[in-house]
Every structure is written in C-alpha cells, then in structure tokens.
Amino acid sequence: MKIAVVGTGYVGLFNAILLSQLYEVVSLDIVPDRVDSLSRRDSPIIYFKRMVLS
C-alpha cells in the first residue's frame, strides 16, 4: 500500500516515519528548503533536552 503524507512539520513527519515502517510513504511539502533537507536525510526537527533545576 502506498500512502501520501501532506506536510512535513512535526506532526506530518512523525506520522510519515511511523507509517513507513509498514507501508511505502511519500511526503509532500510546499517549502522547498524542507524538501531539500529531507532529501539529504537531514532532520528539520531539533530536540532540546530540558534541564531540570532542583
């Protein structure tokens, strides 16, 4: 089964990654820089670890 995911923001990209474990997935976005970044296998999502001060 082939699935298309529109939008590669936090929600769309996360869903595409999960669905790609079982199906063939194509993601679409209107931002050319984001598409180029994903083509180079660079993640547009940046994770910052929160520091807990006690």
mmCIF entry with sequence, helices, sheets and N, C-alpha, C, O atoms, coordinates in Angstrom:
data_MODEL
# 
_entry.id   MODEL 
# 
_entity.id                         1 
_entity.type                       polymer 
_entity.pdbx_number_of_molecules   1 
# 
_entity_poly.entity_id                      1 
_entity_poly.type                           'polypeptide(L)' 
_entity_poly.nstd_linkage                   no 
_entity_poly.nstd_monomer                   no 
_entity_poly.pdbx_seq_one_letter_code       MKIAVVGTGYVGLFNAILLSQLYEVVSLDIVPDRVDSLSRRDSPIIYFKRMVLS 
_entity_poly.pdbx_seq_one_letter_code_can   MKIAVVGTGYVGLFNAILLSQLYEVVSLDIVPDRVDSLSRRDSPIIYFKRMVLS 
_entity_poly.pdbx_strand_id                 A 
# 
loop_
_entity_poly_seq.entity_id 
_entity_poly_seq.num 
_entity_poly_seq.mon_id 
_entity_poly_seq.hetero 
1 1  MET n 
1 2  LYS n 
1 3  ILE n 
1 4  ALA n 
1 5  VAL n 
1 6  VAL n 
1 7  GLY n 
1 8  THR n 
1 9  GLY n 
1 10 TYR n 
1 11 VAL n 
1 12 GLY n 
1 13 LEU n 
1 14 PHE n 
1 15 ASN n 
1 16 ALA n 
1 17 ILE n 
1 18 LEU n 
1 19 LEU n 
1 20 SER n 
1 21 GLN n 
1 22 LEU n 
1 23 TYR n 
1 24 GLU n 
1 25 VAL n 
1 26 VAL n 
1 27 SER n 
1 28 LEU n 
1 29 ASP n 
1 30 ILE n 
1 31 VAL n 
1 32 PRO n 
1 33 ASP n 
1 34 ARG n 
1 35 VAL n 
1 36 ASP n 
1 37 SER n 
1 38 LEU n 
1 39 SER n 
1 40 ARG n 
1 41 ARG n 
1 42 ASP n 
1 43 SER n 
1 44 PRO n 
1 45 ILE n 
1 46 ILE n 
1 47 TYR n 
1 48 PHE n 
1 49 LYS n 
1 50 ARG n 
1 51 MET n 
1 52 VAL n 
1 53 LEU n 
1 54 SER n 
# 
_struct_asym.id          A 
_struct_asym.entity_id   1 
# 
loop_
_struct_conf.conf_type_id 
_struct_conf.id 
_struct_conf.pdbx_PDB_helix_id 
_struct_conf.beg_label_comp_id 
_struct_conf.beg_label_asym_id 
_struct_conf.beg_label_seq_id 
_struct_conf.pdbx_beg_PDB_ins_code 
_struct_conf.end_label_comp_id 
_struct_conf.end_label_asym_id 
_struct_conf.end_label_seq_id 
_struct_conf.pdbx_end_PDB_ins_code 
_struct_conf.beg_auth_comp_id 
_struct_conf.beg_auth_asym_id 
_struct_conf.beg_auth_seq_id 
_struct_conf.end_auth_comp_id 
_struct_conf.end_auth_asym_id 
_struct_conf.end_auth_seq_id 
_struct_conf.pdbx_PDB_helix_class 
_struct_conf.details 
_struct_conf.pdbx_PDB_helix_length 
HELX_P HELX_P1 AA1 TYR A 10 ? LEU A 19 ? TYR A 10 LEU A 19 1 ? 10 
HELX_P HELX_P2 AA2 PRO A 32 ? SER A 39 ? PRO A 32 SER A 39 1 ? 8  
# 
_struct_conf_type.id          HELX_P 
_struct_conf_type.criteria    ? 
_struct_conf_type.reference   ? 
# 
_struct_sheet.id               AA1 
_struct_sheet.type             ? 
_struct_sheet.number_strands   2 
_struct_sheet.details          ? 
# 
_struct_sheet_order.sheet_id     AA1 
_struct_sheet_order.range_id_1   1 
_struct_sheet_order.range_id_2   2 
_struct_sheet_order.offset       ? 
_struct_sheet_order.sense        parallel 
# 
loop_
_struct_sheet_range.sheet_id 
_struct_sheet_range.id 
_struct_sheet_range.beg_label_comp_id 
_struct_sheet_range.beg_label_asym_id 
_struct_sheet_range.beg_label_seq_id 
_struct_sheet_range.pdbx_beg_PDB_ins_code 
_struct_sheet_range.end_label_comp_id 
_struct_sheet_range.end_label_asym_id 
_struct_sheet_range.end_label_seq_id 
_struct_sheet_range.pdbx_end_PDB_ins_code 
_struct_sheet_range.beg_auth_comp_id 
_struct_sheet_range.beg_auth_asym_id 
_struct_sheet_range.beg_auth_seq_id 
_struct_sheet_range.end_auth_comp_id 
_struct_sheet_range.end_auth_asym_id 
_struct_sheet_range.end_auth_seq_id 
AA1 1 LYS A 2  ? VAL A 6  ? LYS A 2  VAL A 6  
AA1 2 GLU A 24 ? LEU A 28 ? GLU A 24 LEU A 28 
# 
loop_
_atom_site.group_PDB 
_atom_site.id 
_atom_site.type_symbol 
_atom_site.label_atom_id 
_atom_site.label_alt_id 
_atom_site.label_comp_id 
_atom_site.label_asym_id 
_atom_site.label_entity_id 
_atom_site.label_seq_id 
_atom_site.pdbx_PDB_ins_code 
_atom_site.Cartn_x 
_atom_site.Cartn_y 
_atom_site.Cartn_z 
_atom_site.occupancy 
_atom_site.B_iso_or_equiv 
_atom_site.pdbx_formal_charge 
_atom_site.auth_seq_id 
_atom_site.auth_comp_id 
_atom_site.auth_asym_id 
_atom_site.auth_atom_id 
_atom_site.pdbx_PDB_model_num 
ATOM 1   N N  . MET A 1 1  ? 0.842  -1.160 0.000  1.00 0.00 ? 1  MET A N  1 
ATOM 2   C CA . MET A 1 1  ? 0.000  0.000  0.000  1.00 0.00 ? 1  MET A CA 1 
ATOM 3   C C  . MET A 1 1  ? 0.899  1.238  0.000  1.00 0.00 ? 1  MET A C  1 
ATOM 4   O O  . MET A 1 1  ? 1.908  1.279  0.704  1.00 0.00 ? 1  MET A O  1 
ATOM 5   N N  . LYS A 1 2  ? 0.531  2.232  -0.782 1.00 0.00 ? 2  LYS A N  1 
ATOM 6   C CA . LYS A 1 2  ? 1.264  3.493  -0.833 1.00 0.00 ? 2  LYS A CA 1 
ATOM 7   C C  . LYS A 1 2  ? 0.450  4.567  -0.125 1.00 0.00 ? 2  LYS A C  1 
ATOM 8   O O  . LYS A 1 2  ? -0.762 4.675  -0.310 1.00 0.00 ? 2  LYS A O  1 
ATOM 9   N N  . ILE A 1 3  ? 1.142  5.360  0.691  1.00 0.00 ? 3  ILE A N  1 
ATOM 10  C CA . ILE A 1 3  ? 0.477  6.414  1.467  1.00 0.00 ? 3  ILE A CA 1 
ATOM 11  C C  . ILE A 1 3  ? 1.193  7.731  1.201  1.00 0.00 ? 3  ILE A C  1 
ATOM 12  O O  . ILE A 1 3  ? 2.422  7.779  1.155  1.00 0.00 ? 3  ILE A O  1 
ATOM 13  N N  . ALA A 1 4  ? 0.416  8.802  1.027  1.00 0.00 ? 4  ALA A N  1 
ATOM 14  C CA . ALA A 1 4  ? 0.980  10.147 0.868  1.00 0.00 ? 4  ALA A CA 1 
ATOM 15  C C  . ALA A 1 4  ? 0.658  10.948 2.121  1.00 0.00 ? 4  ALA A C  1 
ATOM 16  O O  . ALA A 1 4  ? -0.482 10.964 2.587  1.00 0.00 ? 4  ALA A O  1 
ATOM 17  N N  . VAL A 1 5  ? 1.667  11.606 2.655  1.00 0.00 ? 5  VAL A N  1 
ATOM 18  C CA . VAL A 1 5  ? 1.501  12.468 3.820  1.00 0.00 ? 5  VAL A CA 1 
ATOM 19  C C  . VAL A 1 5  ? 1.789  13.891 3.358  1.00 0.00 ? 5  VAL A C  1 
ATOM 20  O O  . VAL A 1 5  ? 2.864  14.178 2.832  1.00 0.00 ? 5  VAL A O  1 
ATOM 21  N N  . VAL A 1 6  ? 0.821  14.776 3.561  1.00 0.00 ? 6  VAL A N  1 
ATOM 22  C CA . VAL A 1 6  ? 0.969  16.173 3.153  1.00 0.00 ? 6  VAL A CA 1 
ATOM 23  C C  . VAL A 1 6  ? 1.439  16.978 4.353  1.00 0.00 ? 6  VAL A C  1 
ATOM 24  O O  . VAL A 1 6  ? 0.775  17.018 5.389  1.00 0.00 ? 6  VAL A O  1 
ATOM 25  N N  . GLY A 1 7  ? 2.582  17.612 4.203  1.00 0.00 ? 7  GLY A N  1 
ATOM 26  C CA . GLY A 1 7  ? 3.159  18.414 5.279  1.00 0.00 ? 7  GLY A CA 1 
ATOM 27  C C  . GLY A 1 7  ? 4.235  17.627 6.002  1.00 0.00 ? 7  GLY A C  1 
ATOM 28  O O  . GLY A 1 7  ? 4.020  16.481 6.396  1.00 0.00 ? 7  GLY A O  1 
ATOM 29  N N  . THR A 1 8  ? 5.398  18.249 6.175  1.00 0.00 ? 8  THR A N  1 
ATOM 30  C CA . THR A 1 8  ? 6.497  17.579 6.856  1.00 0.00 ? 8  THR A CA 1 
ATOM 31  C C  . THR A 1 8  ? 6.931  18.353 8.089  1.00 0.00 ? 8  THR A C  1 
ATOM 32  O O  . THR A 1 8  ? 8.119  18.462 8.392  1.00 0.00 ? 8  THR A O  1 
ATOM 33  N N  . GLY A 1 9  ? 5.944  18.888 8.791  1.00 0.00 ? 9  GLY A N  1 
ATOM 34  C CA . GLY A 1 9  ? 6.229  19.531 10.072 1.00 0.00 ? 9  GLY A CA 1 
ATOM 35  C C  . GLY A 1 9  ? 6.342  18.465 11.147 1.00 0.00 ? 9  GLY A C  1 
ATOM 36  O O  . GLY A 1 9  ? 6.589  17.297 10.849 1.00 0.00 ? 9  GLY A O  1 
ATOM 37  N N  . TYR A 1 10 ? 6.164  18.864 12.387 1.00 0.00 ? 10 TYR A N  1 
ATOM 38  C CA . TYR A 1 10 ? 6.294  17.912 13.496 1.00 0.00 ? 10 TYR A CA 1 
ATOM 39  C C  . TYR A 1 10 ? 5.308  16.756 13.375 1.00 0.00 ? 10 TYR A C  1 
ATOM 40  O O  . TYR A 1 10 ? 5.687  15.598 13.550 1.00 0.00 ? 10 TYR A O  1 
ATOM 41  N N  . VAL A 1 11 ? 4.059  17.057 13.080 1.00 0.00 ? 11 VAL A N  1 
ATOM 42  C CA . VAL A 1 11 ? 3.023  16.012 13.030 1.00 0.00 ? 11 VAL A CA 1 
ATOM 43  C C  . VAL A 1 11 ? 3.152  15.167 11.763 1.00 0.00 ? 11 VAL A C  1 
ATOM 44  O O  . VAL A 1 11 ? 3.144  13.938 11.836 1.00 0.00 ? 11 VAL A O  1 
ATOM 45  N N  . GLY A 1 12 ? 3.270  15.812 10.611 1.00 0.00 ? 12 GLY A N  1 
ATOM 46  C CA . GLY A 1 12 ? 3.335  15.082 9.348  1.00 0.00 ? 12 GLY A CA 1 
ATOM 47  C C  . GLY A 1 12 ? 4.561  14.194 9.239  1.00 0.00 ? 12 GLY A C  1 
ATOM 48  O O  . GLY A 1 12 ? 4.468  13.047 8.803  1.00 0.00 ? 12 GLY A O  1 
ATOM 49  N N  . LEU A 1 13 ? 5.703  14.720 9.632  1.00 0.00 ? 13 LEU A N  1 
ATOM 50  C CA . LEU A 1 13 ? 6.926  13.939 9.532  1.00 0.00 ? 13 LEU A CA 1 
ATOM 51  C C  . LEU A 1 13 ? 6.916  12.764 10.504 1.00 0.00 ? 13 LEU A C  1 
ATOM 52  O O  . LEU A 1 13 ? 7.351  11.665 10.161 1.00 0.00 ? 13 LEU A O  1 
ATOM 53  N N  . PHE A 1 14 ? 6.427  12.996 11.697 1.00 0.00 ? 14 PHE A N  1 
ATOM 54  C CA . PHE A 1 14 ? 6.321  11.922 12.682 1.00 0.00 ? 14 PHE A CA 1 
ATOM 55  C C  . PHE A 1 14 ? 5.413  10.810 12.166 1.00 0.00 ? 14 PHE A C  1 
ATOM 56  O O  . PHE A 1 14 ? 5.755  9.631  12.264 1.00 0.00 ? 14 PHE A O  1 
ATOM 57  N N  . ASN A 1 15 ? 4.261  11.179 11.618 1.00 0.00 ? 15 ASN A N  1 
ATOM 58  C CA . ASN A 1 15 ? 3.342  10.172 11.076 1.00 0.00 ? 15 ASN A CA 1 
ATOM 59  C C  . ASN A 1 15 ? 3.953  9.442  9.885  1.00 0.00 ? 15 ASN A C  1 
ATOM 60  O O  . ASN A 1 15 ? 3.779  8.231  9.750  1.00 0.00 ? 15 ASN A O  1 
ATOM 61  N N  . ALA A 1 16 ? 4.664  10.158 9.025  1.00 0.00 ? 16 ALA A N  1 
ATOM 62  C CA . ALA A 1 16 ? 5.294  9.523  7.866  1.00 0.00 ? 16 ALA A CA 1 
ATOM 63  C C  . ALA A 1 16 ? 6.339  8.511  8.302  1.00 0.00 ? 16 ALA A C  1 
ATOM 64  O O  . ALA A 1 16 ? 6.446  7.432  7.719  1.00 0.00 ? 16 ALA A O  1 
ATOM 65  N N  . ILE A 1 17 ? 7.113  8.858  9.326  1.00 0.00 ? 17 ILE A N  1 
ATOM 66  C CA . ILE A 1 17 ? 8.135  7.934  9.816  1.00 0.00 ? 17 ILE A CA 1 
ATOM 67  C C  . ILE A 1 17 ? 7.502  6.672  10.375 1.00 0.00 ? 17 ILE A C  1 
ATOM 68  O O  . ILE A 1 17 ? 7.959  5.566  10.089 1.00 0.00 ? 17 ILE A O  1 
ATOM 69  N N  . LEU A 1 18 ? 6.456  6.832  11.166 1.00 0.00 ? 18 LEU A N  1 
ATOM 70  C CA . LEU A 1 18 ? 5.798  5.654  11.733 1.00 0.00 ? 18 LEU A CA 1 
ATOM 71  C C  . LEU A 1 18 ? 5.134  4.792  10.662 1.00 0.00 ? 18 LEU A C  1 
ATOM 72  O O  . LEU A 1 18 ? 5.245  3.567  10.696 1.00 0.00 ? 18 LEU A O  1 
ATOM 73  N N  . LEU A 1 19 ? 4.450  5.421  9.717  1.00 0.00 ? 19 LEU A N  1 
ATOM 74  C CA . LEU A 1 19 ? 3.782  4.668  8.661  1.00 0.00 ? 19 LEU A CA 1 
ATOM 75  C C  . LEU A 1 19 ? 4.776  3.973  7.740  1.00 0.00 ? 19 LEU A C  1 
ATOM 76  O O  . LEU A 1 19 ? 4.469  2.922  7.178  1.00 0.00 ? 19 LEU A O  1 
ATOM 77  N N  . SER A 1 20 ? 5.976  4.557  7.580  1.00 0.00 ? 20 SER A N  1 
ATOM 78  C CA . SER A 1 20 ? 6.962  3.968  6.666  1.00 0.00 ? 20 SER A CA 1 
ATOM 79  C C  . SER A 1 20 ? 7.519  2.649  7.173  1.00 0.00 ? 20 SER A C  1 
ATOM 80  O O  . SER A 1 20 ? 8.182  1.925  6.431  1.00 0.00 ? 20 SER A O  1 
ATOM 81  N N  . GLN A 1 21 ? 7.252  2.336  8.435  1.00 0.00 ? 21 GLN A N  1 
ATOM 82  C CA . GLN A 1 21 ? 7.704  1.050  8.958  1.00 0.00 ? 21 GLN A CA 1 
ATOM 83  C C  . GLN A 1 21 ? 6.880  -0.103 8.394  1.00 0.00 ? 21 GLN A C  1 
ATOM 84  O O  . GLN A 1 21 ? 7.330  -1.249 8.385  1.00 0.00 ? 21 GLN A O  1 
ATOM 85  N N  . LEU A 1 22 ? 5.675  0.203  7.926  1.00 0.00 ? 22 LEU A N  1 
ATOM 86  C CA . LEU A 1 22 ? 4.801  -0.847 7.382  1.00 0.00 ? 22 LEU A CA 1 
ATOM 87  C C  . LEU A 1 22 ? 4.413  -0.637 5.918  1.00 0.00 ? 22 LEU A C  1 
ATOM 88  O O  . LEU A 1 22 ? 4.053  -1.591 5.229  1.00 0.00 ? 22 LEU A O  1 
ATOM 89  N N  . TYR A 1 23 ? 4.485  0.605  5.444  1.00 0.00 ? 23 TYR A N  1 
ATOM 90  C CA . TYR A 1 23 ? 3.995  0.935  4.111  1.00 0.00 ? 23 TYR A CA 1 
ATOM 91  C C  . TYR A 1 23 ? 5.018  1.781  3.358  1.00 0.00 ? 23 TYR A C  1 
ATOM 92  O O  . TYR A 1 23 ? 5.978  2.290  3.936  1.00 0.00 ? 23 TYR A O  1 
ATOM 93  N N  . GLU A 1 24 ? 4.786  1.914  2.065  1.00 0.00 ? 24 GLU A N  1 
ATOM 94  C CA . GLU A 1 24 ? 5.595  2.828  1.260  1.00 0.00 ? 24 GLU A CA 1 
ATOM 95  C C  . GLU A 1 24 ? 4.983  4.218  1.393  1.00 0.00 ? 24 GLU A C  1 
ATOM 96  O O  . GLU A 1 24 ? 3.802  4.401  1.097  1.00 0.00 ? 24 GLU A O  1 
ATOM 97  N N  . VAL A 1 25 ? 5.762  5.189  1.830  1.00 0.00 ? 25 VAL A N  1 
ATOM 98  C CA . VAL A 1 25 ? 5.245  6.523  2.152  1.00 0.00 ? 25 VAL A CA 1 
ATOM 99  C C  . VAL A 1 25 ? 5.954  7.581  1.325  1.00 0.00 ? 25 VAL A C  1 
ATOM 100 O O  . VAL A 1 25 ? 7.170  7.538  1.138  1.00 0.00 ? 25 VAL A O  1 
ATOM 101 N N  . VAL A 1 26 ? 5.167  8.534  0.832  1.00 0.00 ? 26 VAL A N  1 
ATOM 102 C CA . VAL A 1 26 ? 5.688  9.712  0.147  1.00 0.00 ? 26 VAL A CA 1 
ATOM 103 C C  . VAL A 1 26 ? 5.195  10.925 0.916  1.00 0.00 ? 26 VAL A C  1 
ATOM 104 O O  . VAL A 1 26 ? 4.006  11.036 1.214  1.00 0.00 ? 26 VAL A O  1 
ATOM 105 N N  . SER A 1 27 ? 6.116  11.844 1.240  1.00 0.00 ? 27 SER A N  1 
ATOM 106 C CA . SER A 1 27 ? 5.737  13.067 1.952  1.00 0.00 ? 27 SER A CA 1 
ATOM 107 C C  . SER A 1 27 ? 5.822  14.253 1.005  1.00 0.00 ? 27 SER A C  1 
ATOM 108 O O  . SER A 1 27 ? 6.721  14.333 0.169  1.00 0.00 ? 27 SER A O  1 
ATOM 109 N N  . LEU A 1 28 ? 4.880  15.168 1.146  1.00 0.00 ? 28 LEU A N  1 
ATOM 110 C CA . LEU A 1 28 ? 4.815  16.363 0.302  1.00 0.00 ? 28 LEU A CA 1 
ATOM 111 C C  . LEU A 1 28 ? 4.845  17.598 1.180  1.00 0.00 ? 28 LEU A C  1 
ATOM 112 O O  . LEU A 1 28 ? 4.289  17.607 2.278  1.00 0.00 ? 28 LEU A O  1 
ATOM 113 N N  . ASP A 1 29 ? 5.502  18.647 0.686  1.00 0.00 ? 29 ASP A N  1 
ATOM 114 C CA . ASP A 1 29 ? 5.522  19.906 1.419  1.00 0.00 ? 29 ASP A CA 1 
ATOM 115 C C  . ASP A 1 29 ? 5.677  21.046 0.429  1.00 0.00 ? 29 ASP A C  1 
ATOM 116 O O  . ASP A 1 29 ? 6.223  20.859 -0.659 1.00 0.00 ? 29 ASP A O  1 
ATOM 117 N N  . ILE A 1 30 ? 5.196  22.232 0.803  1.00 0.00 ? 30 ILE A N  1 
ATOM 118 C CA . ILE A 1 30 ? 5.282  23.393 -0.088 1.00 0.00 ? 30 ILE A CA 1 
ATOM 119 C C  . ILE A 1 30 ? 6.544  24.219 0.158  1.00 0.00 ? 30 ILE A C  1 
ATOM 120 O O  . ILE A 1 30 ? 6.803  25.181 -0.565 1.00 0.00 ? 30 ILE A O  1 
ATOM 121 N N  . VAL A 1 31 ? 7.330  23.850 1.172  1.00 0.00 ? 31 VAL A N  1 
ATOM 122 C CA . VAL A 1 31 ? 8.566  24.572 1.486  1.00 0.00 ? 31 VAL A CA 1 
ATOM 123 C C  . VAL A 1 31 ? 9.734  23.841 0.829  1.00 0.00 ? 31 VAL A C  1 
ATOM 124 O O  . VAL A 1 31 ? 10.120 22.761 1.279  1.00 0.00 ? 31 VAL A O  1 
ATOM 125 N N  . PRO A 1 32 ? 10.303 24.423 -0.236 1.00 0.00 ? 32 PRO A N  1 
ATOM 126 C CA . PRO A 1 32 ? 11.377 23.730 -0.968 1.00 0.00 ? 32 PRO A CA 1 
ATOM 127 C C  . PRO A 1 32 ? 12.605 23.427 -0.107 1.00 0.00 ? 32 PRO A C  1 
ATOM 128 O O  . PRO A 1 32 ? 13.231 22.382 -0.280 1.00 0.00 ? 32 PRO A O  1 
ATOM 129 N N  . ASP A 1 33 ? 12.954 24.316 0.808  1.00 0.00 ? 33 ASP A N  1 
ATOM 130 C CA . ASP A 1 33 ? 14.127 24.073 1.662  1.00 0.00 ? 33 ASP A CA 1 
ATOM 131 C C  . ASP A 1 33 ? 13.945 22.847 2.538  1.00 0.00 ? 33 ASP A C  1 
ATOM 132 O O  . ASP A 1 33 ? 14.891 22.092 2.762  1.00 0.00 ? 33 ASP A O  1 
ATOM 133 N N  . ARG A 1 34 ? 12.730 22.646 3.035  1.00 0.00 ? 34 ARG A N  1 
ATOM 134 C CA . ARG A 1 34 ? 12.461 21.480 3.876  1.00 0.00 ? 34 ARG A CA 1 
ATOM 135 C C  . ARG A 1 34 ? 12.543 20.195 3.058  1.00 0.00 ? 34 ARG A C  1 
ATOM 136 O O  . ARG A 1 34 ? 13.062 19.185 3.534  1.00 0.00 ? 34 ARG A O  1 
ATOM 137 N N  . VAL A 1 35 ? 12.038 20.231 1.841  1.00 0.00 ? 35 VAL A N  1 
ATOM 138 C CA . VAL A 1 35 ? 12.098 19.057 0.965  1.00 0.00 ? 35 VAL A CA 1 
ATOM 139 C C  . VAL A 1 35 ? 13.552 18.718 0.642  1.00 0.00 ? 35 VAL A C  1 
ATOM 140 O O  . VAL A 1 35 ? 13.943 17.551 0.671  1.00 0.00 ? 35 VAL A O  1 
ATOM 141 N N  . ASP A 1 36 ? 14.353 19.742 0.334  1.00 0.00 ? 36 ASP A N  1 
ATOM 142 C CA . ASP A 1 36 ? 15.778 19.512 0.053  1.00 0.00 ? 36 ASP A CA 1 
ATOM 143 C C  . ASP A 1 36 ? 16.493 18.939 1.272  1.00 0.00 ? 36 ASP A C  1 
ATOM 144 O O  . ASP A 1 36 ? 17.330 18.047 1.142  1.00 0.00 ? 36 ASP A O  1 
ATOM 145 N N  . SER A 1 37 ? 16.165 19.448 2.445  1.00 0.00 ? 37 SER A N  1 
ATOM 146 C CA . SER A 1 37 ? 16.773 18.961 3.681  1.00 0.00 ? 37 SER A CA 1 
ATOM 147 C C  . SER A 1 37 ? 16.452 17.485 3.902  1.00 0.00 ? 37 SER A C  1 
ATOM 148 O O  . SER A 1 37 ? 17.332 16.701 4.256  1.00 0.00 ? 37 SER A O  1 
ATOM 149 N N  . LEU A 1 38 ? 15.200 17.113 3.694  1.00 0.00 ? 38 LEU A N  1 
ATOM 150 C CA . LEU A 1 38 ? 14.811 15.712 3.870  1.00 0.00 ? 38 LEU A CA 1 
ATOM 151 C C  . LEU A 1 38 ? 15.450 14.820 2.807  1.00 0.00 ? 38 LEU A C  1 
ATOM 152 O O  . LEU A 1 38 ? 15.769 13.663 3.081  1.00 0.00 ? 38 LEU A O  1 
ATOM 153 N N  . SER A 1 39 ? 15.636 15.347 1.603  1.00 0.00 ? 39 SER A N  1 
ATOM 154 C CA . SER A 1 39 ? 16.292 14.576 0.545  1.00 0.00 ? 39 SER A CA 1 
ATOM 155 C C  . SER A 1 39 ? 17.743 14.272 0.905  1.00 0.00 ? 39 SER A C  1 
ATOM 156 O O  . SER A 1 39 ? 18.290 13.245 0.503  1.00 0.00 ? 39 SER A O  1 
ATOM 157 N N  . ARG A 1 40 ? 18.365 15.178 1.669  1.00 0.00 ? 40 ARG A N  1 
ATOM 158 C CA . ARG A 1 40 ? 19.738 14.955 2.140  1.00 0.00 ? 40 ARG A CA 1 
ATOM 159 C C  . ARG A 1 40 ? 19.769 14.167 3.449  1.00 0.00 ? 40 ARG A C  1 
ATOM 160 O O  . ARG A 1 40 ? 20.835 13.961 4.030  1.00 0.00 ? 40 ARG A O  1 
ATOM 161 N N  . ARG A 1 41 ? 18.595 13.727 3.910  1.00 0.00 ? 41 ARG A N  1 
ATOM 162 C CA . ARG A 1 41 ? 18.435 12.966 5.158  1.00 0.00 ? 41 ARG A CA 1 
ATOM 163 C C  . ARG A 1 41 ? 18.802 13.773 6.395  1.00 0.00 ? 41 ARG A C  1 
ATOM 164 O O  . ARG A 1 41 ? 19.264 13.217 7.391  1.00 0.00 ? 41 ARG A O  1 
ATOM 165 N N  . ASP A 1 42 ? 18.593 15.101 6.328  1.00 0.00 ? 42 ASP A N  1 
ATOM 166 C CA . ASP A 1 42 ? 18.757 15.969 7.489  1.00 0.00 ? 42 ASP A CA 1 
ATOM 167 C C  . ASP A 1 42 ? 17.394 16.158 8.137  1.00 0.00 ? 42 ASP A C  1 
ATOM 168 O O  . ASP A 1 42 ? 16.410 16.433 7.451  1.00 0.00 ? 42 ASP A O  1 
ATOM 169 N N  . SER A 1 43 ? 17.337 16.012 9.430  1.00 0.00 ? 43 SER A N  1 
ATOM 170 C CA . SER A 1 43 ? 16.069 16.168 10.141 1.00 0.00 ? 43 SER A CA 1 
ATOM 171 C C  . SER A 1 43 ? 15.790 17.646 10.416 1.00 0.00 ? 43 SER A C  1 
ATOM 172 O O  . SER A 1 43 ? 16.650 18.351 10.944 1.00 0.00 ? 43 SER A O  1 
ATOM 173 N N  . PRO A 1 44 ? 14.594 18.117 10.061 1.00 0.00 ? 44 PRO A N  1 
ATOM 174 C CA . PRO A 1 44 ? 14.240 19.502 10.368 1.00 0.00 ? 44 PRO A CA 1 
ATOM 175 C C  . PRO A 1 44 ? 13.805 19.674 11.824 1.00 0.00 ? 44 PRO A C  1 
ATOM 176 O O  . PRO A 1 44 ? 13.606 20.797 12.286 1.00 0.00 ? 44 PRO A O  1 
ATOM 177 N N  . ILE A 1 45 ? 13.659 18.579 12.534 1.00 0.00 ? 45 ILE A N  1 
ATOM 178 C CA . ILE A 1 45 ? 13.198 18.633 13.923 1.00 0.00 ? 45 ILE A CA 1 
ATOM 179 C C  . ILE A 1 45 ? 14.422 18.656 14.839 1.00 0.00 ? 45 ILE A C  1 
ATOM 180 O O  . ILE A 1 45 ? 15.279 17.774 14.783 1.00 0.00 ? 45 ILE A O  1 
ATOM 181 N N  . ILE A 1 46 ? 14.479 19.669 15.668 1.00 0.00 ? 46 ILE A N  1 
ATOM 182 C CA . ILE A 1 46 ? 15.591 19.830 16.604 1.00 0.00 ? 46 ILE A CA 1 
ATOM 183 C C  . ILE A 1 46 ? 15.068 19.544 17.997 1.00 0.00 ? 46 ILE A C  1 
ATOM 184 O O  . ILE A 1 46 ? 14.058 20.106 18.421 1.00 0.00 ? 46 ILE A O  1 
ATOM 185 N N  . TYR A 1 47 ? 15.755 18.673 18.699 1.00 0.00 ? 47 TYR A N  1 
ATOM 186 C CA . TYR A 1 47 ? 15.344 18.283 20.050 1.00 0.00 ? 47 TYR A CA 1 
ATOM 187 C C  . TYR A 1 47 ? 16.256 18.958 21.054 1.00 0.00 ? 47 TYR A C  1 
ATOM 188 O O  . TYR A 1 47 ? 17.474 18.785 21.021 1.00 0.00 ? 47 TYR A O  1 
ATOM 189 N N  . PHE A 1 48 ? 15.657 19.725 21.943 1.00 0.00 ? 48 PHE A N  1 
ATOM 190 C CA . PHE A 1 48 ? 16.407 20.344 23.016 1.00 0.00 ? 48 PHE A CA 1 
ATOM 191 C C  . PHE A 1 48 ? 16.061 19.646 24.329 1.00 0.00 ? 48 PHE A C  1 
ATOM 192 O O  . PHE A 1 48 ? 14.890 19.544 24.695 1.00 0.00 ? 48 PHE A O  1 
ATOM 193 N N  . LYS A 1 49 ? 17.057 19.180 25.016 1.00 0.00 ? 49 LYS A N  1 
ATOM 194 C CA . LYS A 1 49 ? 16.838 18.499 26.278 1.00 0.00 ? 49 LYS A CA 1 
ATOM 195 C C  . LYS A 1 49 ? 16.632 19.551 27.368 1.00 0.00 ? 49 LYS A C  1 
ATOM 196 O O  . LYS A 1 49 ? 17.447 20.461 27.525 1.00 0.00 ? 49 LYS A O  1 
ATOM 197 N N  . ARG A 1 50 ? 15.557 19.420 28.105 1.00 0.00 ? 50 ARG A N  1 
ATOM 198 C CA . ARG A 1 50 ? 15.270 20.355 29.179 1.00 0.00 ? 50 ARG A CA 1 
ATOM 199 C C  . ARG A 1 50 ? 16.108 20.009 30.395 1.00 0.00 ? 50 ARG A C  1 
ATOM 200 O O  . ARG A 1 50 ? 16.243 18.847 30.778 1.00 0.00 ? 50 ARG A O  1 
ATOM 201 N N  . MET A 1 51 ? 16.649 21.021 30.971 1.00 0.00 ? 51 MET A N  1 
ATOM 202 C CA . MET A 1 51 ? 17.397 20.833 32.209 1.00 0.00 ? 51 MET A CA 1 
ATOM 203 C C  . MET A 1 51 ? 16.455 21.062 33.381 1.00 0.00 ? 51 MET A C  1 
ATOM 204 O O  . MET A 1 51 ? 15.740 22.063 33.424 1.00 0.00 ? 51 MET A O  1 
ATOM 205 N N  . VAL A 1 52 ? 16.457 20.161 34.303 1.00 0.00 ? 52 VAL A N  1 
ATOM 206 C CA . VAL A 1 52 ? 15.610 20.274 35.492 1.00 0.00 ? 52 VAL A CA 1 
ATOM 207 C C  . VAL A 1 52 ? 16.478 20.809 36.622 1.00 0.00 ? 52 VAL A C  1 
ATOM 208 O O  . VAL A 1 52 ? 17.466 20.194 37.021 1.00 0.00 ? 52 VAL A O  1 
ATOM 209 N N  . LEU A 1 53 ? 16.085 21.954 37.117 1.00 0.00 ? 53 LEU A N  1 
ATOM 210 C CA . LEU A 1 53 ? 16.822 22.551 38.235 1.00 0.00 ? 53 LEU A CA 1 
ATOM 211 C C  . LEU A 1 53 ? 16.138 22.164 39.546 1.00 0.00 ? 53 LEU A C  1 
ATOM 212 O O  . LEU A 1 53 ? 14.932 22.351 39.703 1.00 0.00 ? 53 LEU A O  1 
ATOM 213 N N  . SER A 1 54 ? 16.900 21.636 40.465 1.00 0.00 ? 54 SER A N  1 
ATOM 214 C CA . SER A 1 54 ? 16.286 21.253 41.745 1.00 0.00 ? 54 SER A CA 1 
ATOM 215 C C  . SER A 1 54 ? 16.886 22.003 42.893 1.00 0.00 ? 54 SER A C  1 
ATOM 216 O O  . SER A 1 54 ? 16.485 21.801 44.039 1.00 0.00 ? 54 SER A O  1 
# 
